[in-house]
Amino acid sequence: MKARAQEKLANKIAATRRIAEEKRANAEAELNEKASRTSERADYIRRTGHLPSSFSFFKLPSFCW
């Protein structure tokens, strides 16, 4: 009975570790993708000397009521 409980716990821990590793890999892939896009935008800005029209980061929010 104790051995079965230990095996069950070991299986749960292994599954949890697998899930955590998958989530880490997905997060790292997303981070790399964002870094790549940012690098491409920076290259575009350096090459052309102006911001792309889709680059709305520097637009100020509207304060009109």
C-alpha positions in Angstrom: 0.0 0.0 0.0 2.8 2.4 0.9 4.7 1.5 -2.2 1.6 2.2 -4.3 1.2 5.6 -2.7 4.8 6.4 -3.3 4.5 5.4 -7.0 1.4 7.4 -7.4 3.2 10.5 -5.9 6.2 9.9 -8.1 3.9 9.8 -11.2 2.2 13.1 -10.1 5.5 14.8 -9.6 6.8 13.6 -13.0 3.6 14.8 -14.7 3.9 18.2 -13.0 7.5 18.5 -14.0 6.6 17.7 -17.6 3.9 20.3 -17.6 6.2 22.9 -16.1 8.9 22.2 -18.7 6.4 22.6 -21.5 5.2 25.9 -20.1 8.8 27.1 -19.7 9.6 26.1 -23.3 6.4 28.0 -24.5 7.3 31.1 -22.5 10.9 31.0 -23.9 9.7 30.6 -27.4 7.3 33.5 -27.0 10.0 35.7 -25.5 12.3 34.9 -28.4 9.6 35.7 -30.9 9.0 39.1 -29.3 12.7 39.8 -29.2 12.9 39.0 -32.9 10.0 41.3 -33.8 11.5 44.1 -31.7 14.8 43.6 -33.4 13.1 43.8 -36.8 11.3 47.0 -35.9 14.5 48.5 -34.6 16.3 47.6 -37.9 13.4 49.1 -39.9 13.6 52.4 -37.9 17.4 52.6 -38.3 17.2 51.8 -42.0 14.4 54.3 -42.8 14.8 56.9 -40.1 11.1 57.0 -39.2 8.5 54.9 -37.2 6.2 52.5 -39.1 2.6 53.5 -39.2 1.6 50.4 -37.2 4.0 51.3 -34.4 1.6 52.8 -32.0 3.8 52.6 -28.9 4.6 56.3 -28.9 1.1 57.6 -29.5 -0.2 59.5 -26.6 -3.5 58.6 -25.0 -6.4 60.9 -25.6 -7.2 63.1 -22.6 -10.2 64.8 -24.1 -13.5 64.1 -22.2 
